Amino acid sequence: MKPLQDLNVVVTGALKKMSRSEAYSIIEENGGFPRKKISGKTNLLVVGDTPWKTEKLSFADEHWMINVITENEFYSLVGVQ
Protein backbone atom coordinates (compact mmCIF):
# COMPACT_ATOMS: atom_id res chain seq x y z
CA MET A 1 0.00 0.00 0.00
CA LYS A 2 1.24 3.48 -0.86
CA PRO A 3 1.77 6.02 1.96
CA LEU A 4 -0.90 8.47 0.72
CA GLN A 5 -3.33 5.83 -0.57
CA ASP A 6 -6.79 7.36 -1.12
CA LEU A 7 -5.98 10.52 0.88
CA ASN A 8 -7.04 14.01 -0.21
CA VAL A 9 -3.90 16.11 0.25
CA VAL A 10 -3.64 19.91 0.22
CA VAL A 11 -0.35 21.83 0.17
CA THR A 12 -0.11 25.34 1.59
CA GLY A 13 2.84 27.73 1.72
CA ALA A 14 5.99 27.73 -0.39
CA LEU A 15 7.94 24.49 -0.59
CA LYS A 16 11.73 24.73 -0.34
CA LYS A 17 12.71 21.58 -2.26
CA MET A 18 10.22 21.49 -5.14
CA SER A 19 7.50 23.28 -7.04
CA ARG A 20 3.84 22.85 -6.24
CA SER A 21 3.31 20.85 -9.45
CA GLU A 22 6.16 18.50 -8.50
CA ALA A 23 4.57 17.98 -5.08
CA TYR A 24 1.23 17.20 -6.75
CA SER A 25 2.93 14.59 -8.95
CA ILE A 26 4.55 12.97 -5.90
CA ILE A 27 1.20 12.91 -4.10
CA GLU A 28 -0.35 11.09 -7.08
CA GLU A 29 2.60 8.68 -7.37
CA ASN A 30 2.06 7.78 -3.73
CA GLY A 31 -1.65 7.03 -4.14
CA GLY A 32 -3.08 10.36 -3.00
CA PHE A 33 -5.28 12.97 -4.59
CA PRO A 34 -3.78 16.49 -4.70
CA ARG A 35 -6.36 19.18 -3.98
CA LYS A 36 -5.98 22.93 -4.30
CA LYS A 37 -8.71 23.84 -1.82
CA ILE A 38 -9.17 22.56 1.69
CA SER A 39 -12.55 21.11 2.64
CA GLY A 40 -14.16 18.72 5.05
CA LYS A 41 -12.97 15.90 2.75
CA THR A 42 -9.30 16.85 3.21
CA ASN A 43 -7.27 14.20 5.04
CA LEU A 44 -3.82 15.76 5.08
CA LEU A 45 -2.49 19.32 4.98
CA VAL A 46 1.19 19.80 4.12
CA VAL A 47 2.47 23.13 5.45
CA GLY A 48 5.42 24.67 3.64
CA ASP A 49 7.37 27.79 4.52
CA THR A 50 4.70 30.24 5.67
CA PRO A 51 5.48 33.18 7.93
CA TRP A 52 1.83 33.58 8.97
CA LYS A 53 -1.21 31.38 9.51
CA THR A 54 -2.92 30.76 6.22
CA GLU A 55 -6.65 30.32 5.74
CA LYS A 56 -6.02 26.62 5.01
CA LEU A 57 -4.15 26.13 8.27
CA SER A 58 -6.87 27.92 10.21
CA PHE A 59 -9.49 25.64 8.62
CA ALA A 60 -7.45 22.56 9.58
CA ASP A 61 -7.17 23.83 13.17
CA GLU A 62 -10.96 24.08 13.36
CA HIS A 63 -11.55 20.64 11.80
CA TRP A 64 -9.57 18.24 13.96
CA MET A 65 -9.97 15.35 11.51
CA ILE A 66 -7.40 16.97 9.18
CA ASN A 67 -3.83 15.87 9.88
CA VAL A 68 -1.29 18.68 9.53
CA ILE A 69 2.35 17.87 8.70
CA THR A 70 5.41 19.93 7.85
CA GLU A 71 7.17 19.94 4.51
CA ASN A 72 9.97 17.77 5.93
CA GLU A 73 7.48 15.26 7.36
CA PHE A 74 5.87 15.07 3.91
CA TYR A 75 9.25 14.32 2.31
CA SER A 76 9.96 11.60 4.87
CA LEU A 77 6.52 10.07 4.35
CA VAL A 78 6.97 9.80 0.57
CA GLY A 79 10.70 8.99 0.60
CA VAL A 80 12.10 12.24 -0.82
CA GLN A 81 15.64 13.04 0.32
N, C-alpha and C positions, 0 to 999 in steps of 0.2 A: 504494500500500500504506500502511496506517495504521501509526503508530509503535509500537503495542503489539500488532500483529497476532499472534493466536494465542498470546500470552504469558500465563502464570498469574502474576498480580501480587498481592502481599501488602503491606499498609500497616501499619506499626507506629509507635507514638508519636503524640502529638498534632500535628495539622497546624495551621499558623498562619493560612492563607488560606481554608480551607474545612472543612466537616464531613467525616466519614468517608464518609457516604452520597453526598455530592457527589463525592468522589474516586472512589468506585466507579462512579458514572455516567460520569465522564470516562474512566475505564479502559475501560468498555464502548464508549463513543463512539469510542475510538481503537483498537478491535479486540481489546482484551484481555479477560481473564477475572478479575474481582476475586475473591480468595480470602481467607477470614478466618484460615485456619490455614496455616502454612508446612509444606511437605513436600518430598520429593525431586522432585516435579513442578513446584515453584516455579521460575520463571525470573527474576523480578525482585522485589526487596524495596525498598520505599520507606520510608526512615527519617525520621520527623518529629522533633519536638522531644522528646528523651528524655534526661533527665539521667543515666541509667544504662544499662548493656547489658541489653537485653531478651532473653528466651528466643528470640525469633525471630531477633534479630541474632546470637546465639551459634550457632544452628543454621546460619545462612547462612555464618558464619565457618568452620564445620566442613565444609560442603559447597560447595566452591569453584566449582561450576557455577552457583550462584545469584549474579546480579549485584546489588550493593547500591548504591543511589543516594540522594542527599539529597532532601528535599522540593523544594528549588529546582531541582535537576536534573530532577526529575519534571515540574515546571511548564514548564521549557524544552522538554522532550521532547514534551509534548502541547500546547504553544502557549498556556499560561495566563500572563497578565501579572501 
